[in-house]
Amino acid sequence: MACKKDHSRIQTIMAILPIDQGGKGRHKCAACAYELGFEAGSQLKEKIDLEQVLNSLEESQAKEQRHKSPHASYAQGYIDGVNYFYSKQ
């Protein structure tokens, strides 16, 4: 199923991520991966099953997330989420 979510607020982040057109991340929604990573990071989750995350993602060939690495996107979201957590202290 194709992702129909509005990811317009993070398109500038998607633009800087590396391209990945192969492997488990092929055609997966990197913007959704970022949002899941941000959520995990903002909660300081310490146990992450990235394979489960990748399997849960819908496909996306839209906008800036097209062909972007969901691995890198999740990692960027996680660090942004951690930084967000600490900025609220």
ABEGO torsion letter per residue (X at the ends): XBBABBAAAAAAAAAABBBBABEAABGBBAAAAAAAAAAAAAAGBABBBAAAAAAABBBBABEAABGBBAAAAAAAAAAAAAAAAAAAX
